[in-house]
Amino acid sequence: MNIKSPLRHAGGVLASLALAGCASFSGDAGMGAIGPLVQARTGAPARVLKTDADRRALDELLQARLGQPLTVDGAVEIALLNNRGLQASYWELGIAEADLVQAGRLQNPAFGFKHTRGGGDVSIERTLTFNLVSLITAPLASRIEGRQFEQTRLQVASEAVQVAADTRRAWVEAVAARQAVDYARQVAGAAEASAELGQRMRQAGNWSAYDQAREQAFHAEAMADVARTTQAATAAREHLTRMLGLWGAPAQFRLPERLPDLPAAPRDIADVEQRAVRERLDVQAAKLATERTATALGLSRATRFINVLELGAVRESDGGAQARGYEVTLEIPLFDWGGARTARAEAVYMQAANRLAATATDARSAARESYQAYRSAYDVARHYRDVVIPLRKKISDETLLRYNGMLLSTFELLADAREQRAAVSAYIGALKEFWLAESGLETALGGRLPAASPSQGAAQ
């Protein structure tokens, strides 16, 4: 009778702890934890599609964004919502949240019932067992799962930022490829006209077979260039379509006719290394992984000698007599003292610490490299815009004046057109490389770049 009251009191305490430890679900599959992160780094929201209302909202967004030429920001907004691979990653948060909630709940008690009969006697045994180790370590386990959830949050947000960056690059590639096709067709049209002119001049006896062959060869190369750039444009567009997760009628979206103009000045970022280490989500995730491993190491040391500890209330009936009591089961560390588990935890921690250092080192290097590539790409594109293209235009104007004054031949006029074609194509390529370098710099620094002074035709 003296044991019954403490057991009842212990049961009340365990019930209170169980109720206090019951964590609840967020209702948004954990997406509220990454929304601000993704919004700040990409300029677009991230949401998991769970209901028909979410799908209808996405359809309305697609109609609004695809009803006009698709901008780079519109492409990023669509990709963050409609890329199915990314949507699958979003559900990793739901899995991690479920593990976190589960870690905050105590293990269910075990009830045992034993009935035996022999020699005219009946023996009945009832037991109610609680796992005390799970009770003692529940707060620590919840903290570990909390860090795991935070790490998953950063990993999913990092993947969303990466998808946004890949979408920006795919958009730049697709628009540049379309611009290259348009210019290649213009060149092919001029080459066709010059080839016809050469044929007529050859028939009139005013041109040599050599000159006519040169114009025909240029026309043939221009037509091949149209086919080549058309195929490249198709591949680039399909890549963008995959990033956007589109098919059917929405996949027939329109793109701008040309890339945005070069900004008036490049962004001047003095602390690229510090910004990368501070802002990059993969660095933050590696840091959390190290902290979580350290916490797990503490758990391994705390349970080194007590691996199984269970407390149970026992009630026995033997015939007409009844007995009450309790039972404690303790694993004796006779053969396994837990040294191997502790050594393994320490090794895992050192592994995580070195991976954190490697991630930070790589982030610093990538930031320096990307910033140098960004500035170099800007300088090259600006050189073409401010020096090469104006010089080529000046040469073309002078050539045309001399041709009109009958100081140059038709052949020389056409040769100048070919040289101008090469310069314009090179400028389109340099402009594309600049916008790709800017996207790469955003990825290396972990988020959108500080605003610069854009010129006419900004990327927004």
NUGUSE-363162 format. One record per residue (C-alpha): x, y, z. Coordinates in nm, 4 decimals, m for minus. Layout:
REM NUGUSE-363162
> px, py, pz
> X, Y, Z;
...
This chain:
REM NUGUSE-363162
> px, py, pz
> 0.0000, 0.0000, 0.0000;
> 0.2936, 0.2299, 0.0597;
> 0.4197, 0.1851, m0.2983;
> 0.0919, 0.2539, m0.4686;
> 0.0866, 0.6278, m0.3905;
> 0.4381, 0.7059, m0.5284;
> 0.3606, 0.5167, m0.8462;
> 0.0405, 0.7115, m0.8887;
> 0.2330, 1.0352, m0.8327;
> 0.4999, 0.9266, m1.0826;
> 0.2334, 0.8467, m1.3370;
> 0.0890, 1.1941, m1.2956;
> 0.4314, 1.3512, m1.3448;
> 0.4948, 1.1455, m1.6580;
> 0.1559, 1.2438, m1.7971;
> 0.2294, 1.6104, m1.7344;
> 0.5676, 1.5828, m1.9044;
> 0.4110, 1.4049, m2.1987;
> 0.1565, 1.6796, m2.2442;
> 0.4217, 1.9484, m2.2095;
> 0.6459, 1.7783, m2.4649;
> 0.3869, 1.7493, m2.7363;
> 0.5057, 1.9745, m3.0186;
> 0.2620, 2.0859, m3.2864;
> 0.2798, 2.1172, m3.6648;
> 0.3061, 2.4566, m3.8313;
> 0.0307, 2.3960, m4.0850;
> 0.2410, 2.5131, m4.3811;
> 0.4768, 2.2127, m4.3996;
> 0.7548, 2.4270, m4.2549;
> 0.7579, 2.6710, m4.5482;
> 0.7179, 2.9684, m4.3196;
> 1.0713, 2.8988, m4.2030;
> 1.2321, 2.9621, m4.5438;
> 1.0009, 3.2198, m4.6999;
> 1.1905, 3.5272, m4.5718;
> 1.5273, 3.3707, m4.6594;
> 1.4326, 3.2998, m5.0198;
> 1.2475, 3.6294, m5.0640;
> 1.5481, 3.8311, m4.9451;
> 1.7931, 3.6457, m5.1702;
> 1.5890, 3.6069, m5.4872;
> 1.3270, 3.8809, m5.4758;
> 1.0496, 3.6246, m5.5251;
> 0.8386, 3.4186, m5.2814;
> 0.8655, 3.0452, m5.2245;
> 0.5534, 2.8427, m5.1455;
> 0.4644, 2.4769, m5.1399;
> 0.1613, 2.3840, m5.3492;
> m0.0747, 2.1892, m5.1255;
> m0.4324, 2.2757, m5.2210;
> m0.6433, 2.3475, m5.5252;
> m0.6432, 2.7128, m5.4233;
> m0.2624, 2.7125, m5.4486;
> m0.2869, 2.5671, m5.7985;
> m0.5409, 2.8246, m5.9064;
> m0.3206, 3.1032, m5.7725;
> m0.0295, 2.9605, m5.9713;
> m0.2402, 2.9481, m6.2892;
> m0.3322, 3.3134, m6.2423;
> 0.0342, 3.4008, m6.1960;
> 0.1286, 3.2135, m6.5129;
> m0.1362, 3.3969, m6.7125;
> m0.0142, 3.7320, m6.5838;
> 0.3577, 3.6668, m6.6397;
> 0.3280, 3.4807, m6.9699;
> 0.0777, 3.7197, m7.1253;
> 0.3706, 3.9463, m7.2146;
> 0.7400, 3.8911, m7.2941;
> 0.8855, 3.7041, m6.9990;
> 1.1225, 3.9091, m6.7844;
> 1.4062, 3.7603, m6.5829;
> 1.2316, 3.8368, m6.2528;
> 0.9094, 3.6846, m6.3824;
> 1.1000, 3.3707, m6.4787;
> 1.2486, 3.3417, m6.1289;
> 0.9062, 3.3891, m5.9691;
> 0.7568, 3.1115, m6.1827;
> 1.0475, 2.8731, m6.1211;
> 1.0270, 2.9068, m5.7433;
> 0.6620, 2.8023, m5.7553;
> 0.6328, 2.5711, m6.0546;
> 0.9645, 2.3825, m6.0699;
> 0.8544, 2.0351, m5.9615;
> 1.1992, 1.9267, m5.8479;
> 1.2082, 2.2265, m5.6167;
> 0.8556, 2.1543, m5.4963;
> 0.9756, 1.8054, m5.4027;
> 1.2592, 1.9613, m5.2030;
> 1.0127, 2.1870, m5.0232;
> 0.8521, 1.8747, m4.8758;
> 1.1850, 1.7911, m4.7082;
> 1.0817, 2.0592, m4.4622;
> 0.7610, 1.8720, m4.3885;
> 0.9604, 1.5550, m4.3212;
> 1.2047, 1.7397, m4.0942;
> 0.9167, 1.9077, m3.9116;
> 0.7521, 1.5703, m3.8514;
> 1.0789, 1.4377, m3.7058;
> 1.1019, 1.7448, m3.4822;
> 0.7483, 1.6980, m3.3540;
> 0.8118, 1.3280, m3.2993;
> 1.1270, 1.4012, m3.1000;
> 0.9240, 1.6196, m2.8650;
> 0.6879, 1.3369, m2.7773;
> 0.7584, 1.0660, m2.5227;
> 0.7545, 0.7014, m2.6138;
> 0.4270, 0.5291, m2.5387;
> 0.4192, 0.3180, m2.2222;
> 0.4109, m0.0574, m2.2615;
> 0.1400, m0.2642, m2.0927;
> 0.1994, m0.6315, m2.0276;
> m0.0475, m0.8972, m1.9207;
> 0.0444, m1.2503, m1.8154;
> m0.2028, m1.5238, m1.7254;
> m0.0922, m1.8688, m1.6095;
> m0.2810, m2.1659, m1.4637;
> m0.1314, m2.4714, m1.3037;
> m0.1983, m2.7041, m1.0091;
> m0.5341, m2.5462, m0.9553;
> m0.3800, m2.2012, m0.9067;
> m0.4272, m1.9006, m1.1341;
> m0.1515, m1.6403, m1.1668;
> m0.2133, m1.3031, m1.3318;
> 0.0607, m1.0458, m1.3817;
> 0.0113, m0.6934, m1.5143;
> 0.2937, m0.4490, m1.5919;
> 0.3011, m0.0899, m1.7116;
> 0.6484, 0.0159, m1.8297;
> 0.7911, 0.3584, m1.9142;
> 1.1207, 0.4162, m2.0951;
> 1.3031, 0.6491, m1.8580;
> 1.5936, 0.7072, m2.0965;
> 1.3584, 0.8585, m2.3544;
> 1.2099, 1.0725, m2.0777;
> 1.5491, 1.1952, m1.9566;
> 1.6926, 1.2580, m2.3004;
> 1.3751, 1.3986, m2.4597;
> 1.4770, 1.7666, m2.4207;
> 1.8198, 1.6979, m2.5680;
> 1.6713, 1.4923, m2.8510;
> 1.4328, 1.7776, m2.9262;
> 1.7240, 2.0204, m2.9447;
> 1.9096, 1.7881, m3.1822;
> 1.6077, 1.7531, m3.4092;
> 1.5575, 2.1284, m3.3852;
> 1.9058, 2.1818, m3.5250;
> 1.8367, 1.9171, m3.7890;
> 1.5229, 2.1058, m3.8891;
> 1.7209, 2.4296, m3.9031;
> 1.9846, 2.2619, m4.1192;
> 1.7156, 2.1260, m4.3512;
> 1.5624, 2.4732, m4.3662;
> 1.8921, 2.6197, m4.4814;
> 1.9543, 2.3403, m4.7304;
> 1.6105, 2.3762, m4.8907;
> 1.6427, 2.7543, m4.8989;
> 1.9872, 2.7159, m5.0557;
> 1.8424, 2.4904, m5.3239;
> 1.5683, 2.7454, m5.3940;
> 1.8298, 3.0201, m5.4296;
> 2.0290, 2.7947, m5.6637;
> 1.7210, 2.7267, m5.8774;
> 1.6606, 3.1021, m5.8977;
> 2.0210, 3.1591, m6.0100;
> 2.0023, 2.8770, m6.2648;
> 1.6785, 3.0233, m6.3983;
> 1.8397, 3.3649, m6.4397;
> 2.1264, 3.2096, m6.6336;
> 1.8861, 3.0059, m6.8469;
> 1.6887, 3.3243, m6.9239;
> 2.0052, 3.5102, m7.0268;
> 2.1133, 3.2192, m7.2468;
> 1.7714, 3.1954, m7.4118;
> 1.7393, 3.5687, m7.4836;
> 2.0982, 3.5917, m7.6096;
> 2.0410, 3.2915, m7.8348;
> 1.7277, 3.4505, m7.9787;
> 1.9138, 3.7757, m8.0383;
> 2.1917, 3.5835, m8.2124;
> 1.9385, 3.4121, m8.4390;
> 1.7799, 3.7439, m8.5370;
> 2.1165, 3.8940, m8.6240;
> 2.2261, 3.5797, m8.8089;
> 1.9135, 3.6026, m9.0236;
> 1.9865, 3.9672, m9.1002;
> 2.3402, 3.8753, m9.2053;
> 2.2105, 3.5850, m9.4123;
> 1.9686, 3.8163, m9.5919;
> 2.2469, 4.0608, m9.6747;
> 2.4696, 3.7741, m9.7857;
> 2.1982, 3.6459, m10.0163;
> 2.1619, 3.9890, m10.1738;
> 2.5382, 4.0206, m10.2220;
> 2.5552, 3.6722, m10.3760;
> 2.2833, 3.7634, m10.6266;
> 2.4629, 4.0871, m10.7042;
> 2.7863, 3.8990, m10.7562;
> 2.6171, 3.6549, m10.9906;
> 2.4740, 3.9379, m11.2004;
> 2.8081, 4.1184, m11.2110;
> 2.9765, 3.7956, m11.3117;
> 2.7257, 3.7453, m11.5928;
> 2.7889, 4.1025, m11.7060;
> 3.1601, 4.0348, m11.7043;
> 3.2349, 4.2913, m11.4327;
> 3.3458, 4.0403, m11.1682;
> 3.5899, 3.7543, m11.1631;
> 3.5047, 3.3967, m11.0787;
> 3.7181, 3.4371, m10.7668;
> 3.5117, 3.7294, m10.6362;
> 3.1853, 3.5534, m10.7126;
> 3.3005, 3.2373, m10.5307;
> 3.3905, 3.4433, m10.2235;
> 3.0399, 3.5905, m10.2047;
> 2.8779, 3.2530, m10.2584;
> 3.0927, 3.1040, m9.9826;
> 2.9983, 3.3853, m9.7461;
> 2.6306, 3.3273, m9.8235;
> 2.6665, 2.9539, m9.7601;
> 2.8420, 3.0180, m9.4270;
> 2.5749, 3.2676, m9.3251;
> 2.2996, 3.0127, m9.3919;
> 2.4878, 2.7524, m9.1875;
> 2.5224, 3.0073, m8.9090;
> 2.1447, 3.0584, m8.9098;
> 2.0888, 2.6844, m8.8722;
> 2.3479, 2.6606, m8.5962;
> 2.2165, 2.9552, m8.3954;
> 1.8579, 2.8368, m8.4395;
> 1.9436, 2.5011, m8.2874;
> 2.1291, 2.6693, m8.0015;
> 1.8297, 2.8965, m7.9401;
> 1.5955, 2.5966, m7.9311;
> 1.8159, 2.4184, m7.6768;
> 1.8474, 2.7305, m7.4603;
> 1.4736, 2.7911, m7.4666;
> 1.3966, 2.4313, m7.3732;
> 1.6407, 2.4536, m7.0831;
> 1.4568, 2.7597, m6.9577;
> 1.1243, 2.5824, m7.0086;
> 1.2413, 2.2945, m6.7896;
> 1.3533, 2.5337, m6.5176;
> 1.0093, 2.6959, m6.5257;
> 0.8310, 2.3589, m6.5155;
> 0.6126, 2.4510, m6.8145;
> 0.4518, 2.2325, m7.0767;
> 0.1676, 2.2591, m7.3243;
> 0.0323, 2.6033, m7.4091;
> 0.2273, 2.7900, m7.1352;
> 0.5509, 2.6590, m7.2880;
> 0.4885, 2.8856, m7.5875;
> 0.5881, 3.1913, m7.3848;
> 0.7510, 3.4911, m7.5509;
> 1.0953, 3.6266, m7.4740;
> 1.2340, 3.9803, m7.5156;
> 1.4024, 4.0479, m7.8474;
> 1.7349, 4.1408, m7.6941;
> 1.9362, 4.1346, m7.3762;
> 1.9204, 4.4253, m7.1308;
> 2.1705, 4.7003, m7.1935;
> 2.4918, 4.7165, m6.9990;
> 2.4567, 4.9088, m6.6687;
> 2.6148, 5.2504, m6.6500;
> 2.8588, 5.1212, m6.3873;
> 2.9416, 4.7874, m6.2284;
> 2.8610, 4.7128, m5.8667;
> 3.1480, 4.7938, m5.6340;
> 3.1606, 4.5347, m5.3532;
> 3.4559, 4.5659, m5.1188;
> 3.3889, 4.2801, m4.8744;
> 3.3043, 3.9895, m5.1050;
> 3.4697, 3.7280, m4.8827;
> 3.3014, 3.8405, m4.5621;
> 2.9681, 3.8748, m4.7399;
> 2.9934, 3.5212, m4.8771;
> 3.0756, 3.3661, m4.5391;
> 2.7992, 3.5681, m4.3739;
> 2.5229, 3.5242, m4.6311;
> 2.5756, 3.1922, m4.8054;
> 2.3268, 2.9344, m4.6882;
> 2.5567, 2.6376, m4.7444;
> 2.8041, 2.7883, m4.4950;
> 2.5260, 2.8397, m4.2419;
> 2.4038, 2.4826, m4.2972;
> 2.7564, 2.3444, m4.2426;
> 2.7840, 2.5448, m3.9211;
> 2.4550, 2.4049, m3.7920;
> 2.5629, 2.0539, m3.8867;
> 2.8743, 2.0978, m3.6732;
> 2.6715, 2.2272, m3.3787;
> 2.4232, 1.9431, m3.4114;
> 2.7058, 1.6891, m3.4163;
> 2.8572, 1.8451, m3.1040;
> 2.5222, 1.8153, m2.9272;
> 2.4917, 1.4537, m3.0358;
> 2.8416, 1.3907, m2.8963;
> 2.7256, 1.5217, m2.5614;
> 2.4305, 1.2825, m2.5760;
> 2.6614, 0.9900, m2.6500;
> 2.8728, 1.0720, m2.3454;
> 2.5683, 1.1175, m2.1239;
> 2.4283, 0.7730, m2.2138;
> 2.7624, 0.5979, m2.2280;
> 2.6933, 0.3753, m1.9267;
> 2.3115, 0.3782, m1.9189;
> 2.1861, 0.2411, m2.2468;
> 1.8574, 0.0880, m2.1391;
> 1.6671, 0.2003, m1.8314;
> 1.3014, 0.1216, m1.7909;
> 1.0665, 0.1790, m1.4991;
> 0.7522, m0.0238, m1.4689;
> 0.4618, m0.0640, m1.2301;
> 0.3827, m0.4271, m1.1533;
> 0.0657, m0.5813, m1.0222;
> 0.0457, m0.9536, m0.9631;
> m0.2475, m1.1740, m0.8760;
> m0.1751, m1.5237, m0.7499;
> m0.4963, m1.6973, m0.6729;
> m0.6814, m1.4743, m0.4340;
> m0.3758, m1.2792, m0.3211;
> m0.2615, m0.9604, m0.4902;
> 0.0738, m0.7852, m0.4800;
> 0.1848, m0.4468, m0.6112;
> 0.5301, m0.3065, m0.6707;
> 0.7630, m0.1750, m0.9338;
> 1.0349, m0.3096, m1.1572;
> 1.3552, m0.1440, m1.2795;
> 1.5533, m0.2892, m1.5661;
> 1.9113, m0.1693, m1.6075;
> 2.1586, m0.2835, m1.8687;
> 2.4906, m0.3661, m1.7011;
> 2.7939, m0.2322, m1.8959;
> 2.9848, m0.5563, m1.8611;
> 3.1049, m0.6048, m2.2201;
> 3.0278, m0.2742, m2.3935;
> 3.1296, 0.0368, m2.1986;
> 3.0261, 0.2737, m2.4766;
> 3.3797, 0.3704, m2.5760;
> 3.3270, 0.2811, m2.9401;
> 3.0127, 0.4958, m2.9639;
> 3.1890, 0.7920, m2.8044;
> 3.4907, 0.7559, m3.0327;
> 3.2618, 0.7401, m3.3334;
> 3.0765, 1.0532, m3.2243;
> 3.4056, 1.2398, m3.1781;
> 3.5205, 1.1325, m3.5261;
> 3.1916, 1.2446, m3.6787;
> 3.2273, 1.5813, m3.5040;
> 3.5800, 1.6360, m3.6329;
> 3.4593, 1.5402, m3.9789;
> 3.1815, 1.7993, m3.9589;
> 3.4222, 2.0656, m3.8279;
> 3.6621, 2.0103, m4.1170;
> 3.3779, 2.0164, m4.3679;
> 3.2679, 2.3506, m4.2240;
> 3.6196, 2.4885, m4.2674;
> 3.6348, 2.3557, m4.6247;
> 3.2955, 2.5058, m4.7077;
> 3.4001, 2.8469, m4.5755;
> 3.7314, 2.8322, m4.7640;
> 3.5571, 2.7396, m5.0884;
> 3.3012, 3.0169, m5.0369;
> 3.5745, 3.2787, m4.9956;
> 3.7557, 3.1597, m5.3062;
> 3.4382, 3.1425, m5.5147;
> 3.3474, 3.4961, m5.4066;
> 3.6844, 3.6357, m5.5134;
> 3.6795, 3.4485, m5.8437;
> 3.3210, 3.5422, m5.9269;
> 3.3736, 3.9088, m5.8477;
> 3.6851, 3.9215, m6.0658;
> 3.4946, 3.7488, m6.3478;
> 3.2076, 3.9959, m6.3061;
> 3.4342, 4.3002, m6.3292;
> 3.6283, 4.1558, m6.6223;
> 3.3095, 4.0708, m6.8106;
> 3.1827, 4.4236, m6.7557;
> 3.5082, 4.5744, m6.8822;
> 3.5045, 4.3578, m7.1951;
> 3.1404, 4.4343, m7.2750;
> 3.1936, 4.8049, m7.2130;
> 3.4994, 4.7996, m7.4406;
> 3.2907, 4.6541, m7.7218;
> 3.0078, 4.8987, m7.6552;
> 3.2204, 5.2136, m7.6229;
> 3.5182, 5.1400, m7.8477;
> 3.4840, 4.8497, m8.0901;
> 3.1257, 4.9021, m8.2091;
> 3.1615, 5.2826, m8.2566;
> 3.4855, 5.2260, m8.4511;
> 3.3222, 4.9623, m8.6707;
> 3.0288, 5.1970, m8.7348;
> 3.2670, 5.4791, m8.8233;
> 3.4554, 5.2526, m9.0622;
> 3.1287, 5.1394, m9.2213;
> 3.0126, 5.4992, m9.2673;
> 3.3448, 5.5967, m9.4273;
> 3.3397, 5.2879, m9.6473;
> 2.9902, 5.3708, m9.7677;
> 3.0934, 5.7299, m9.8437;
> 3.3893, 5.6098, m10.0498;
> 3.1735, 5.3548, m10.2263;
> 2.9172, 5.6235, m10.3151;
> 3.2075, 5.8371, m10.4401;
> 3.3199, 5.5422, m10.6549;
> 3.6470, 5.5250, m10.4608;
> 3.5860, 5.1688, m10.3386;
> 3.4523, 4.8647, m10.5159;
> 3.1460, 4.6612, m10.4244;
> 3.3746, 4.3843, m10.3080;
> 3.5360, 4.6147, m10.0507;
> 3.1936, 4.7297, m9.9304;
> 3.0832, 4.3695, m9.8759;
> 3.4089, 4.2811, m9.7023;
> 3.3489, 4.5643, m9.4550;
> 2.9986, 4.4284, m9.3865;
> 3.1490, 4.0895, m9.3004;
> 3.3910, 4.2496, m9.0547;
> 3.1098, 4.4446, m8.8913;
> 2.9125, 4.1226, m8.8501;
> 3.1946, 3.9670, m8.6489;
> 3.2141, 4.2713, m8.4192;
> 2.8394, 4.2762, m8.3480;
> 2.8328, 3.9027, m8.2790;
> 3.1248, 3.9445, m8.0388;
> 2.9424, 4.2244, m7.8555;
> 2.6303, 4.0112, m7.8140;
> 2.8484, 3.7371, m7.6696;
> 3.0251, 3.9805, m7.4344;
> 2.6922, 4.1183, m7.3129;
> 2.5668, 3.7676, m7.2469;
> 2.8831, 3.6809, m7.0528;
> 2.8372, 3.9876, m6.8365;
> 2.4837, 3.8975, m6.7313;
> 2.5905, 3.5386, m6.6694;
> 2.8806, 3.6641, m6.4577;
> 2.6446, 3.8808, m6.2546;
> 2.4226, 3.5802, m6.1854;
> 2.7303, 3.3784, m6.0890;
> 2.8376, 3.6512, m5.8481;
> 2.4946, 3.6484, m5.6838;
> 2.5289, 3.2740, m5.6336;
> 2.8788, 3.3066, m5.4912;
> 2.7706, 3.5761, m5.2448;
> 2.4517, 3.4002, m5.1399;
> 2.1944, 3.6559, m5.2486;
> 2.0988, 3.9494, m5.4654;
> 2.3623, 4.2155, m5.5240;
> 2.3377, 4.5730, m5.3978;
> 2.1709, 4.8076, m5.6437;
> 2.3771, 4.9768, m5.9137;
> 2.2902, 5.2659, m6.1403;
> 2.1303, 5.0965, m6.4423;
> 2.1284, 5.2493, m6.7851;
> 1.8402, 5.2471, m7.0266;
> 1.6939, 4.8989, m7.0472;
> 1.7634, 4.7508, m6.7040;
> 1.7192, 4.3826, m6.6384;
> 1.4052, 4.4167, m6.4325;
